Amino acid sequence: MTTDRELHDHLIGQQGSRADLNTPVLILDVDALDRNIAAMAALAAQHGVALRPHAKTHKSVDIARRQQAAGAVGVCCAKIGEAEVLAEGGVTGILITSPVAAPAAIERLAKLAVTADGLMAVVDHPCIAERIDAALGATGAKLDVIIDIDPGIARTGVASAEAAVTLAKTIAASPNLEYRGVQFYCGSQQHIESYADRRAAIVERTAYLQQVIAALTGAGFAPAIITGSGTGTHRIDLELGVFTELQAGSYVFMDKQYLDCDIADGAAPPFEVSLLVDARVVSANHSGLVTIDAGYKSLSTDGGVAVVQRGAPETAFFAFMGDEHAALIAPDIGNALAPGDPVSLTVPHCDPTVNLYDYYHIVTGDTLVDIWPVGARGRAR
């Protein structure tokens, strides 16, 4: 099968070559990307907080390197496969933010700890901490671990302050583990559209986090690292001043989910859209509708629908029409667009959209300047 790199490599550096890309295609505006990276790095530095952005958003060695060059202390990964790929690419300071529990995954974690500089992983149960410790013993490696605290969604994390203290004691008794701190990621609060409502929810959850920290500190386990936050709550969390580092990830791209949120308390968002899917009109036989070549296989379906950025009226309504197709619906749009015309879309949810592609097509303006692999896509297990 011909890859996007094979199809498009000859277009790199040609003025206006974006228009010649085979669609649907994942587009990354590198200038907007770099401005987003710089903006978040500056915010974190201004507040004296470390930045460890979440790489599950982009799964890219190239982007992770740019984030670290801008001052990030490392990156977060959701799974062992992502961590393996990024570590192989020279990325350091990786924190695996989901519990590693399967026996095979624990073995891979122990092997990765031998070579990955600054590797950390979360744990949320004493038995898993003990299993990881045993696996590390077989490799001769040590591992820094973070206690994952459930923020109230019952997905992962210890369920109480007492459970956090019990787990900290288990870690302290494990010769190959080093307790470093806690993780608290309020995922369900990130997309509350109202800033005031989101702030109120985070203030309440932060009070609970402080109770857990107090219990750990009282038991002799004061956390050196308090990690969490996200693109939707970064401003609030910086104001509250509890986190020592931020895990925000989607800020590098922005998507419809975050564009629908007031993330800056009424001010203009500090980040801009850098990630797009370029598509083409494939049928235009009706005055109020055209069909494009980007459907369920090209865009995430969990964050609403894509929105037109350019090439069609901004008021055009997007509607999925199947695996390969979607409709853009607007008065007289079928008379304005013809088959073959390009359309650029802001994606509904960036993380799962990226996961559908093998390559980023890096553009400056309308010129293709590079092609980067979605490096951890095939090994995200």
KOLVOZA-983040 format. One record per atom (N, C-alpha, C): residue in one letter; x, y, z. Coordinates in steps of 0.05 Angstrom, whole numbers, padded with zeros to 5 digits, always signed. Layout:
BEGIN
AXYZ ...
END
This chain:
BEGIN
M+00017-00024+00000 M+00000+00000+00000 M+00018+00025+00000 T+00011+00044-00017 T+00026+00069-00019 T+00020+00086+00006 T+00040+00096+00019 T+00037+00113+00042 T+00034+00142+00034 D+00024+00158+00053 D+00023+00187+00048 D+00050+00199+00043 R+00070+00188+00056 R+00097+00199+00051 R+00106+00193+00022 E+00100+00169+00012 E+00107+00163-00015 E+00091+00180-00035 L+00065+00185-00028 L+00048+00201-00046 L+00057+00230-00047 H+00066+00240-00024 H+00069+00269-00022 H+00097+00280-00018 D+00117+00262-00015 D+00144+00271-00009 D+00154+00291-00030 H+00147+00286-00055 H+00157+00304-00077 H+00145+00332-00076 L+00124+00335-00060 L+00112+00362-00058 L+00125+00380-00038 I+00142+00369-00020 I+00154+00385+00001 I+00170+00408-00011 G+00164+00432-00002 G+00178+00456-00010 G+00167+00469-00035 Q+00148+00457-00048 Q+00136+00469-00072 Q+00115+00490-00064 Q+00117+00514-00073 Q+00098+00535-00066 Q+00070+00526-00073 G+00051+00529-00054 G+00024+00522-00058 G+00017+00492-00060 S+00036+00475-00051 S+00033+00446-00054 S+00011+00434-00036 R+00002+00449-00017 R-00020+00438+00000 R-00044+00431-00017 A-00048+00447-00038 A-00071+00442-00055 A-00069+00416-00071 D-00046+00405-00073 D-00042+00380-00088 D-00042+00355-00071 L-00047+00357-00045 L-00047+00334-00028 L-00071+00317-00033 N-00066+00291-00032 N-00088+00272-00034 N-00105+00273-00008 T-00131+00275-00010 T-00148+00278+00013 T-00165+00253+00018 P-00174+00250+00043 P-00171+00268+00066 P-00143+00265+00078 V-00133+00287+00089 V-00105+00288+00098 V-00104+00305+00124 L-00087+00297+00142 L-00083+00311+00168 L-00062+00333+00164 I-00071+00357+00169 I-00055+00381+00164 I-00046+00393+00191 L-00021+00402+00193 L-00012+00415+00217 L+00002+00441+00209 D-00009+00463+00217 D+00003+00490+00212 D+00025+00494+00232 V+00050+00491+00224 V+00073+00491+00242 V+00077+00518+00256 D+00070+00539+00242 D+00073+00566+00255 D+00054+00569+00278 A+00028+00561+00274 A+00009+00562+00296 A+00017+00543+00318 L+00026+00519+00311 L+00035+00500+00331 L+00057+00512+00349 D+00077+00524+00337 D+00099+00535+00352 D+00089+00558+00370 R+00070+00574+00360 R+00060+00596+00377 R+00045+00584+00401 N+00030+00563+00397 N+00015+00550+00419 N+00035+00539+00440 I+00055+00525+00430 I+00076+00514+00448 I+00089+00536+00465 A+00096+00558+00452 A+00109+00580+00466 A+00090+00593+00486 A+00064+00596+00479 A+00045+00609+00497 A+00042+00593+00522 M+00038+00567+00521 M+00035+00551+00545 M+00061+00550+00561 A+00083+00548+00548 A+00109+00548+00562 A+00113+00574+00578 A+00105+00596+00566 A+00108+00622+00579 A+00089+00624+00603 L+00064+00615+00600 L+00045+00615+00623 L+00056+00599+00646 A+00066+00575+00641 A+00076+00558+00662 A+00100+00571+00676 A+00118+00582+00660 A+00142+00595+00671 A+00135+00619+00687 Q+00116+00634+00678 Q+00107+00658+00693 Q+00097+00651+00721 H+00085+00627+00724 H+00074+00619+00750 H+00093+00601+00765 G+00117+00596+00755 G+00136+00579+00768 G+00128+00550+00770 V+00113+00541+00749 V+00102+00514+00749 V+00115+00499+00725 A+00122+00474+00730 A+00133+00458+00708 A+00111+00450+00688 L+00120+00444+00664 L+00101+00435+00643 L+00110+00408+00633 R+00091+00389+00636 R+00096+00361+00626 R+00071+00355+00608 P+00070+00365+00584 P+00046+00363+00567 P+00040+00334+00559 H+00015+00329+00555 H+00006+00302+00549 H+00010+00296+00519 A+00026+00275+00514 A+00032+00268+00486 A+00012+00249+00474 K-00008+00240+00490 K-00029+00224+00478 K-00045+00241+00457 T-00043+00267+00460 T-00056+00285+00441 T-00044+00282+00413 H-00017+00282+00412 H-00003+00283+00386 H+00012+00258+00378 K+00020+00241+00397 K+00035+00216+00391 K+00059+00221+00373 S+00073+00243+00377 S+00093+00251+00358 S+00119+00258+00372 V+00141+00245+00363 V+00168+00251+00373 V+00175+00280+00365 D+00168+00288+00341 D+00175+00314+00331 D+00162+00336+00348 I+00137+00333+00355 I+00123+00353+00372 I+00134+00353+00400 A+00138+00329+00411 A+00149+00327+00438 A+00176+00341+00440 R+00193+00338+00420 R+00219+00351+00420 R+00215+00381+00420 R+00196+00391+00405 R+00191+00420+00404 R+00182+00430+00432 Q+00165+00414+00445 Q+00155+00422+00471 Q+00178+00423+00492 Q+00196+00403+00490 Q+00219+00403+00509 Q+00238+00425+00502 A+00242+00431+00477 A+00260+00453+00470 A+00249+00480+00480 A+00222+00481+00483 A+00210+00506+00494 A+00209+00507+00524 G+00219+00485+00537 G+00221+00486+00566 G+00206+00464+00581 A+00191+00447+00568 A+00176+00426+00582 A+00196+00407+00595 V+00190+00398+00619 V+00208+00380+00634 V+00205+00351+00624 G+00186+00346+00608 G+00181+00319+00598 G+00154+00319+00584 V+00143+00295+00580 V+00116+00292+00569 V+00102+00270+00584 C+00076+00270+00581 C+00059+00248+00591 C+00052+00229+00568 C+00048+00204+00575 C+00038+00184+00556 C+00016+00169+00570 A-00004+00161+00554 A-00026+00146+00565 A-00020+00116+00568 K-00003+00106+00551 K+00002+00077+00551 K+00031+00071+00547 I+00039+00046+00553 I+00067+00038+00551 I+00077+00040+00522 G+00060+00034+00502 G+00069+00035+00475 G+00077+00063+00466 E+00061+00083+00475 E+00069+00111+00469 E+00095+00118+00482 A+00099+00109+00506 A+00124+00115+00521 A+00148+00102+00507 E+00145+00078+00498 E+00167+00064+00484 E+00175+00079+00459 V+00156+00088+00443 V+00163+00102+00418 V+00176+00128+00424 L+00165+00144+00442 L+00177+00170+00448 L+00204+00167+00461 A+00208+00148+00478 A+00234+00143+00490 A+00255+00136+00469 E+00247+00119+00450 E+00265+00111+00428 E+00272+00136+00411 G+00255+00155+00410 G+00260+00180+00396 G+00276+00200+00411 G+00285+00193+00435 G+00301+00211+00451 G+00286+00230+00470 V+00260+00226+00472 V+00245+00243+00491 V+00250+00233+00519 T+00254+00251+00538 T+00260+00245+00566 T+00238+00255+00584 G+00239+00246+00609 G+00220+00256+00629 G+00192+00246+00623 I+00188+00222+00615 I+00162+00211+00608 I+00147+00201+00633 L+00122+00210+00636 L+00105+00200+00657 L+00082+00184+00644 I+00079+00159+00651 I+00056+00143+00641 I+00033+00148+00660 T+00011+00159+00650 T-00010+00170+00667 T-00033+00151+00673 S-00033+00128+00660 S-00053+00107+00665 S-00039+00083+00679 P-00052+00070+00698 P-00040+00048+00711 P-00031+00026+00692 V-00007+00016+00695 V+00003-00006+00679 V-00001-00032+00696 A-00020-00049+00687 A-00028-00071+00704 A-00025-00098+00691 A-00027-00100+00665 A-00025-00127+00652 A+00003-00138+00656 P+00006-00163+00660 P+00033-00175+00665 P+00052-00168+00643 A+00044-00170+00617 A+00062-00164+00595 A+00070-00135+00595 A+00051-00118+00602 A+00057-00089+00602 A+00076-00082+00625 I+00073-00095+00648 I+00091-00091+00670 I+00119-00099+00663 E+00122-00121+00648 E+00148-00130+00639 E+00161-00109+00620 R+00144-00098+00602 R+00154-00077+00584 R+00162-00052+00599 L+00146-00045+00620 L+00153-00022+00636 L+00180-00025+00650 A+00184-00049+00661 A+00210-00054+00675 A+00233-00053+00656 K+00230-00062+00631 K+00251-00061+00611 K+00256-00032+00603 L+00234-00017+00600 L+00237+00011+00592 L+00251+00027+00613 A+00247+00020+00638 A+00259+00035+00660 A+00290+00032+00660 V+00300+00012+00646 V+00329+00009+00644 V+00341+00030+00627 T+00327+00039+00606 T+00339+00057+00586 T+00327+00085+00585 A+00302+00088+00594 A+00288+00113+00590 A+00296+00133+00612 D+00308+00155+00605 D+00317+00175+00624 D+00293+00190+00636 G+00291+00189+00663 G+00270+00204+00677 G+00243+00191+00675 L+00241+00166+00669 L+00215+00152+00667 L+00200+00152+00694 M+00174+00157+00693 M+00157+00154+00717 M+00131+00140+00708 A+00117+00129+00727 A+00091+00116+00722 A+00073+00120+00745 V+00047+00121+00740 V+00028+00123+00762 V+00021+00095+00772 V+00013+00093+00797 V+00001+00068+00808 V-00023+00076+00824 D-00042+00058+00827 D-00066+00064+00843 D-00074+00041+00861 H-00057+00020+00863 H-00065-00003+00879 H-00039-00017+00890 P-00039-00024+00915 P-00015-00037+00927 P-00006-00062+00912 C-00024-00078+00903 C-00016-00103+00890 C-00001-00098+00864 I-00009-00077+00849 I+00005-00070+00824 I+00032-00058+00831 A+00034-00042+00851 A+00060-00031+00860 A+00079-00054+00866 E+00070-00075+00880 E+00086-00097+00886 E+00095-00113+00862 R+00077-00116+00842 R+00084-00130+00818 R+00104-00115+00801 I+00101-00089+00800 I+00121-00073+00785 I+00148-00074+00799 D+00148-00073+00825 D+00173-00075+00841 D+00187-00101+00835 A+00172-00123+00834 A+00184-00149+00829 A+00196-00150+00800 A+00181-00139+00781 A+00191-00139+00753 A+00216-00122+00751 L+00217-00100+00765 L+00241-00083+00765 L+00265-00098+00777 G+00259-00114+00797 G+00281-00129+00810 G+00294-00148+00790 A+00279-00158+00771 A+00290-00176+00751 A+00308-00162+00730 T+00303-00136+00727 T+00319-00121+00707 T+00341-00104+00720 G+00340-00101+00747 G+00359-00085+00760 G+00354-00055+00759 A+00330-00048+00749 A+00324-00019+00746 A+00308-00009+00770 K+00307+00017+00773 K+00290+00031+00793 K+00270+00048+00777 L+00248+00054+00791 L+00227+00070+00777 L+00214+00089+00797 D+00212+00115+00789 D+00197+00135+00804 D+00167+00131+00798 V+00151+00131+00820 V+00122+00127+00816 V+00107+00150+00829 I+00083+00154+00817 I+00065+00175+00825 I+00039+00161+00833 I+00027+00169+00856 I+00001+00158+00864 I-00021+00173+00849 D-00037+00157+00834 D-00060+00168+00819 D-00083+00170+00838 I-00095+00194+00839 I-00118+00199+00857 I-00143+00202+00840 D-00164+00187+00847 D-00190+00189+00832 D-00202+00217+00838 P-00207+00233+00817 P-00220+00259+00821 P-00250+00258+00823 G-00261+00234+00824 G-00290+00231+00827 G-00304+00219+00804 I-00289+00209+00783 I-00302+00197+00760 I-00301+00166+00761 A-00287+00155+00781 A-00286+00126+00785 A-00274+00111+00762 R-00255+00124+00748 R-00241+00111+00726 R-00215+00098+00735 T-00197+00114+00745 T-00172+00104+00757 T-00166+00121+00781 G-00148+00111+00798 G-00139+00127+00821 G-00150+00116+00847 V-00134+00121+00868 V-00143+00113+00895 V-00168+00128+00902 A-00186+00116+00918 A-00212+00127+00922 A-00214+00143+00948 S-00193+00146+00963 S-00194+00161+00988 S-00167+00169+00997 A-00166+00187+01016 A-00140+00195+01028 A-00127+00172+01042 E-00144+00156+01056 E-00133+00132+01070 E-00120+00112+01051 A-00133+00108+01028 A-00121+00090+01008 A-00095+00101+00997 A-00093+00127+00994 A-00068+00139+00985 A-00046+00134+01004 V-00051+00137+01030 V-00031+00132+01051 V-00022+00103+01051 T-00042+00085+01049 T-00035+00056+01048 T-00017+00050+01024 L-00024+00061+01001 L-00007+00056+00977 L+00021+00069+00981 A+00022+00092+00992 A+00048+00104+00997 A+00066+00087+01015 K+00054+00074+01034 K+00069+00056+01052 K+00079+00032+01036 T+00063+00021+01018 T+00071-00001+01002 T+00095+00007+00984 I+00093+00030+00972 I+00115+00040+00955 I+00140+00043+00971 A+00138+00055+00995 A+00161+00059+01012 A+00175+00033+01020 A+00159+00011+01021 A+00170-00015+01028 A+00181-00030+01004 S+00178-00019+00980 S+00187-00032+00956 S+00214-00022+00948 P+00235-00039+00948 P+00262-00029+00944 P+00268-00017+00917 N+00252-00024+00897 N+00257-00014+00870 N+00239+00009+00861 L+00222+00018+00879 L+00204+00040+00873 L+00211+00065+00890 E+00208+00088+00878 E+00213+00113+00892 E+00188+00130+00890 Y+00176+00136+00913 Y+00152+00153+00914 Y+00159+00182+00907 R+00145+00194+00887 R+00151+00221+00880 R+00128+00241+00884 G+00104+00231+00884 G+00082+00250+00888 G+00055+00239+00880 V+00037+00257+00870 V+00010+00249+00864 V+00001+00261+00837 Q-00018+00247+00825 Q-00031+00256+00801 Q-00061+00260+00806 F-00072+00282+00795 F-00100+00288+00799 F-00110+00302+00774 Y-00123+00286+00756 Y-00132+00297+00730 Y-00162+00297+00729 C-00173+00321+00729 C-00202+00325+00729 C-00212+00325+00700 G-00214+00302+00687 G-00221+00301+00659 G-00249+00310+00653 S-00268+00303+00670 S-00296+00310+00664 S-00301+00340+00667 Q-00283+00355+00680 Q-00287+00383+00683 Q-00275+00400+00660 Q-00258+00388+00644 Q-00243+00403+00624 Q-00261+00417+00603 H-00284+00405+00597 H-00301+00416+00575 H-00327+00428+00585 I-00328+00436+00611 I-00351+00452+00620 I-00349+00479+00606 E-00369+00486+00590 E-00366+00509+00572 E-00364+00536+00587 S-00379+00539+00609 S-00377+00564+00624 S-00352+00565+00641 Y-00337+00587+00639 Y-00313+00590+00655 Y-00320+00590+00685 A-00341+00604+00692 A-00349+00606+00721 A-00357+00579+00732 D-00372+00563+00716 D-00380+00537+00725 D-00356+00518+00727 R-00338+00520+00708 R-00315+00503+00708 R-00297+00510+00732 R-00294+00536+00737 R-00278+00544+00760 R-00290+00534+00786 A-00315+00536+00789 A-00328+00527+00814 A-00324+00497+00818 A-00326+00482+00796 A-00322+00453+00798 A-00293+00446+00805 I-00274+00461+00794 I-00246+00455+00800 I-00239+00464+00828 V-00250+00486+00837 V-00245+00495+00865 V-00254+00473+00885 E-00277+00462+00880 E-00288+00441+00897 E-00270+00416+00897 R-00261+00408+00873 R-00244+00384+00870 R-00216+00389+00881 T-00206+00414+00879 T-00180+00420+00890 T-00180+00419+00920 A-00202+00426+00932 A-00204+00424+00961 A-00201+00395+00970 Y-00213+00377+00955 Y-00210+00348+00961 Y-00181+00339+00957 L-00168+00348+00935 L-00140+00342+00931 L-00123+00351+00954 Q-00128+00375+00964 Q-00113+00385+00987 Q-00116+00368+01012 Q-00140+00356+01015 Q-00145+00338+01038 Q-00127+00313+01035 V-00125+00302+01011 V-00108+00279+01006 V-00079+00286+01011 I-00070+00309+01001 I-00043+00317+01005 I-00037+00320+01034 A-00056+00332+01049 A-00052+00335+01078 A-00049+00308+01092 A-00065+00289+01084 A-00063+00262+01097 A-00036+00249+01090 L-00027+00252+01066 L-00001+00240+01058 L+00022+00255+01073 T+00020+00281+01075 T+00040+00296+01089 T+00041+00289+01118 G+00018+00286+01130 G+00017+00278+01158 G+00028+00251+01164 A+00027+00233+01144 A+00038+00206+01147 A+00068+00205+01139 G+00079+00227+01132 G+00108+00228+01124 G+00113+00225+01095 F+00092+00229+01078 F+00094+00225+01049 F+00086+00251+01034 A+00097+00273+01042 A+00091+00298+01028 A+00099+00295+00999 P+00081+00301+00980 P+00088+00297+00951 P+00106+00319+00940 A+00128+00311+00928 A+00145+00331+00915 A+00133+00340+00889 I+00119+00322+00876 I+00106+00328+00850 I+00076+00327+00854 I+00062+00347+00845 I+00032+00347+00844 I+00025+00353+00815 T+00017+00333+00800 T+00014+00336+00771 T-00015+00331+00762 G-00022+00346+00742 G-00050+00344+00732 G-00056+00368+00715 S-00082+00375+00714 S-00092+00397+00699 S-00095+00390+00670 G-00106+00408+00654 G-00110+00404+00625 G-00115+00430+00612 T-00119+00429+00586 T-00123+00454+00570 T-00147+00470+00580 G-00168+00456+00588 G-00192+00470+00596 G-00190+00484+00623 T-00172+00474+00641 T-00171+00484+00668 T-00144+00496+00675 H-00125+00498+00656 H-00098+00506+00662 H-00098+00533+00676 R-00113+00552+00666 R-00113+00579+00677 R-00123+00579+00706 I-00144+00563+00711 I-00156+00561+00738 I-00136+00548+00757 D-00123+00526+00747 D-00104+00512+00764 D-00079+00528+00770 L-00071+00544+00751 L-00048+00562+00757 L-00055+00583+00778 E-00080+00593+00776 E-00089+00612+00796 E-00091+00600+00824 L-00101+00575+00826 L-00104+00562+00852 L-00077+00554+00864 G-00057+00549+00848 G-00030+00546+00857 G-00023+00520+00872 V-00038+00498+00867 V-00033+00473+00881 V-00015+00455+00864 F-00019+00454+00838 F-00002+00437+00822 F+00026+00447+00819 T+00045+00429+00819 T+00073+00436+00813 T+00079+00433+00784 E+00062+00418+00769 E+00066+00416+00740 E+00039+00411+00727 L+00037+00420+00701 L+00013+00418+00685 L+00016+00396+00664 Q-00006+00381+00659 Q-00006+00360+00639 Q-00022+00368+00614 A-00028+00393+00610 A-00045+00401+00587 A-00033+00390+00561 G-00051+00382+00543 G-00042+00370+00518 G-00055+00382+00493 S-00081+00386+00493 S-00095+00394+00469 S-00089+00423+00460 Y-00077+00439+00478 Y-00071+00466+00471 Y-00053+00468+00446 V-00037+00448+00440 V-00020+00449+00416 V-00036+00450+00391 F-00060+00438+00391 F-00077+00436+00367 F-00102+00453+00368 M-00116+00452+00391 M-00143+00462+00394 M-00162+00447+00376 D-00187+00444+00385 D-00207+00430+00370 D-00234+00442+00377 K-00255+00432+00364 K-00282+00443+00368 K-00290+00442+00398 Q-00283+00420+00411 Q-00291+00417+00439 Q-00280+00440+00456 Y-00255+00447+00452 Y-00244+00469+00467 Y-00251+00496+00456 L-00256+00498+00430 L-00265+00524+00419 L-00293+00531+00429 D-00309+00511+00436 D-00335+00515+00447 D-00334+00524+00477 C-00311+00522+00489 C-00308+00529+00518 C-00296+00557+00521 D-00304+00571+00541 D-00291+00596+00549 D-00268+00588+00567 I-00244+00585+00555 I-00221+00576+00571 I-00205+00600+00582 A-00212+00624+00576 A-00196+00647+00585 A-00213+00668+00598 D-00235+00660+00611 D-00252+00678+00627 D-00261+00702+00611 G-00271+00697+00587 G-00282+00719+00570 G-00262+00731+00551 A-00236+00727+00556 A-00216+00738+00539 A-00212+00720+00514 A-00197+00730+00495 A-00191+00713+00472 A-00174+00689+00481 P-00179+00666+00470 P-00163+00642+00477 P-00134+00647+00471 P-00115+00639+00488 P-00087+00643+00483 P-00076+00624+00462 F-00092+00605+00452 F-00083+00585+00433 F-00100+00586+00408 E-00089+00578+00386 E-00103+00579+00360 E-00104+00551+00347 V-00122+00548+00328 V-00125+00523+00314 V-00100+00518+00297 S-00087+00495+00301 S-00064+00488+00284 S-00069+00462+00270 L-00088+00446+00279 L-00093+00419+00268 L-00119+00420+00251 L-00117+00410+00227 L-00140+00410+00208 L-00140+00384+00193 V-00163+00378+00182 V-00166+00357+00162 V-00174+00371+00136 D-00158+00367+00116 D-00165+00377+00089 D-00180+00356+00074 A-00202+00364+00062 A-00219+00345+00047 A-00225+00358+00020 R-00240+00343+00003 R-00248+00354-00022 R-00278+00348-00027 V-00290+00365-00042 V-00317+00360-00052 V-00315+00337-00073 V-00332+00317-00069 V-00333+00295-00088 V-00359+00294-00103 S-00379+00308-00094 S-00405+00309-00108 S-00419+00334-00101 A-00431+00347-00121 A-00445+00372-00117 A-00469+00374-00136 N-00487+00356-00132 N-00510+00354-00150 N-00535+00366-00139 H-00533+00378-00115 H-00557+00390-00102 H-00549+00418-00093 S-00567+00437-00096 S-00561+00465-00091 S-00553+00470-00062 G-00566+00456-00043 G-00562+00461-00015 G-00543+00442-00001 L-00529+00425-00016 L-00512+00405-00003 L-00490+00397-00022 V-00466+00394-00010 V-00444+00380-00025 V-00433+00358-00008 T-00422+00338-00021 T-00410+00315-00007 T-00380+00317-00008 I-00367+00313+00015 I-00338+00314+00017 I-00327+00286+00024 D-00301+00282+00021 D-00289+00255+00024 D-00278+00251+00052 A-00290+00261+00072 A-00281+00257+00100 A-00305+00250+00117 G-00306+00224+00124 G-00328+00214+00141 G-00318+00203+00167 Y-00331+00181+00176 Y-00325+00169+00202 Y-00296+00160+00204 K-00284+00152+00181 K-00256+00142+00181 K-00236+00164+00181 S-00245+00189+00180 S-00226+00211+00178 S-00228+00231+00201 L-00249+00230+00217 L-00254+00249+00238 L-00265+00235+00262 S-00258+00244+00286 S-00269+00233+00310 S-00299+00238+00311 T-00314+00221+00325 T-00343+00224+00327 T-00352+00230+00355 D-00334+00234+00374 D-00341+00237+00402 D-00342+00265+00412 G-00337+00284+00394 G-00336+00312+00403 G-00353+00330+00386 G-00376+00320+00378 G-00392+00336+00360 G-00384+00332+00331 V-00386+00352+00315 V-00380+00350+00287 V-00358+00371+00280 A-00345+00366+00257 A-00325+00384+00248 A-00338+00411+00240 V-00322+00431+00238 V-00332+00457+00229 V-00314+00467+00206 V-00325+00482+00188 V-00310+00492+00165 V-00292+00514+00174 Q-00266+00512+00166 Q-00248+00534+00171 Q-00244+00551+00146 R-00243+00537+00123 R-00241+00552+00098 R-00249+00535+00075 G-00256+00547+00052 G-00263+00533+00028 G-00293+00531+00024 A-00309+00537+00045 A-00338+00536+00043 A-00348+00556+00063 P-00373+00564+00061 P-00384+00583+00081 P-00381+00573+00109 E-00372+00591+00127 E-00368+00583+00155 E-00394+00574+00168 T-00416+00582+00156 T-00442+00574+00167 T-00451+00546+00157 A-00436+00534+00140 A-00443+00508+00129 A-00444+00488+00152 F-00465+00472+00153 F-00469+00452+00173 F-00456+00426+00164 F-00440+00414+00181 F-00426+00388+00175 F-00444+00365+00185 A-00447+00345+00168 A-00462+00321+00176 A-00449+00296+00165 F-00443+00277+00183 F-00431+00252+00174 F-00451+00238+00156 M-00440+00226+00134 M-00457+00211+00115 M-00447+00182+00111 G-00429+00174+00129 G-00419+00146+00126 G-00389+00145+00132 D-00377+00122+00126 D-00349+00117+00132 D-00331+00137+00117 E-00337+00142+00091 E-00319+00157+00074 E-00329+00185+00068 H-00354+00192+00075 H-00366+00217+00066 H-00379+00233+00088 A-00381+00259+00083 A-00397+00276+00100 A-00410+00297+00081 A-00430+00311+00092 A-00443+00332+00076 A-00437+00359+00089 L-00434+00379+00072 L-00434+00407+00081 L-00460+00419+00070 I-00476+00430+00088 I-00503+00438+00081 I-00505+00468+00086 A-00513+00483+00065 A-00517+00511+00068 A-00532+00520+00043 P-00547+00542+00045 P-00562+00552+00022 P-00544+00556-00002 D-00551+00545-00024 D-00537+00549-00050 D-00508+00539-00051 I-00500+00523-00031 I-00472+00515-00030 I-00465+00498-00054 G-00484+00482-00064 G-00479+00465-00087 G-00474+00480-00113 N-00482+00505-00114 N-00477+00522-00137 N-00450+00537-00134 A-00440+00538-00109 A-00416+00553-00104 A-00391+00535-00105 L-00394+00509-00099 L-00372+00490-00098 L-00376+00469-00119 A-00353+00460-00130 A-00354+00439-00151 A-00337+00416-00142 P-00342+00392-00153 P-00325+00369-00147 P-00295+00375-00151 G-00280+00367-00131 G-00251+00373-00132 G-00243+00397-00116 D-00262+00414-00108 D-00255+00438-00092 D-00246+00430-00064 P-00225+00443-00054 P-00215+00436-00027 P-00231+00450-00005 V-00232+00436+00018 V-00245+00447+00042 V-00228+00440+00066 S-00224+00458+00085 S-00208+00453+00109 S-00227+00453+00133 L-00223+00433+00150 L-00241+00429+00173 L-00226+00430+00199 T-00237+00444+00219 T-00228+00441+00247 T-00240+00416+00258 V-00224+00400+00271 V-00233+00373+00279 V-00249+00375+00305 P-00268+00355+00309 P-00284+00355+00333 P-00268+00350+00359 H-00251+00329+00359 H-00235+00322+00382 H-00208+00313+00371 C-00187+00327+00379 C-00161+00324+00366 C-00149+00296+00371 D-00149+00286+00396 D-00134+00262+00402 D-00143+00238+00385 P-00169+00231+00385 P-00178+00208+00369 P-00177+00213+00339 T-00178+00238+00330 T-00174+00244+00302 T-00146+00238+00293 V-00126+00247+00309 V-00098+00241+00303 V-00094+00211+00301 N-00107+00196+00318 N-00103+00167+00319 N-00112+00153+00293 L-00127+00167+00276 L-00136+00155+00251 L-00116+00158+00228 Y-00094+00172+00233 Y-00075+00179+00212 Y-00047+00168+00218 D-00031+00165+00197 D-00004+00156+00200 D+00016+00179+00199 Y+00008+00202+00187 Y+00026+00224+00183 Y+00012+00251+00187 Y+00028+00270+00197 Y+00021+00298+00196 Y+00033+00310+00171 H+00018+00326+00157 H+00028+00341+00135 H+00033+00370+00144 I+00058+00377+00146 I+00066+00402+00159 I+00066+00424+00138 V+00051+00445+00144 V+00049+00467+00125 V+00056+00494+00137 T+00067+00511+00121 T+00069+00539+00127 T+00053+00554+00105 G+00031+00566+00113 G+00013+00577+00094 G+00001+00555+00077 D+00005+00556+00051 D-00005+00536+00033 D+00017+00518+00021 T+00040+00518+00034 T+00062+00502+00024 T+00069+00480+00043 L+00070+00455+00033 L+00079+00432+00048 L+00108+00435+00053 V+00116+00434+00079 V+00145+00438+00085 V+00157+00413+00098 D+00141+00394+00107 D+00152+00369+00118 D+00129+00349+00122 I+00136+00324+00128 I+00117+00304+00135 I+00128+00289+00160 W+00112+00290+00181 W+00120+00277+00206 W+00103+00252+00212 P+00115+00231+00221 P+00099+00208+00228 P+00084+00212+00254 V+00060+00200+00255 V+00045+00197+00280 V+00058+00173+00293 G+00080+00178+00307 G+00099+00157+00314 G+00089+00135+00331 A+00071+00141+00350 A+00062+00121+00369 A+00036+00108+00361 R+00026+00114+00337 R+00000+00104+00329 R-00001+00074+00329 G+00018+00062+00316 G+00018+00033+00312 G+00026+00017+00337 R+00036+00031+00358 R+00045+00017+00381 R+00033+00028+00407 A+00008+00036+00405 A-00005+00048+00428 A-00018+00028+00447 R-00007+00004+00448 R-00018-00016+00466 R+00001-00020+00490 
END
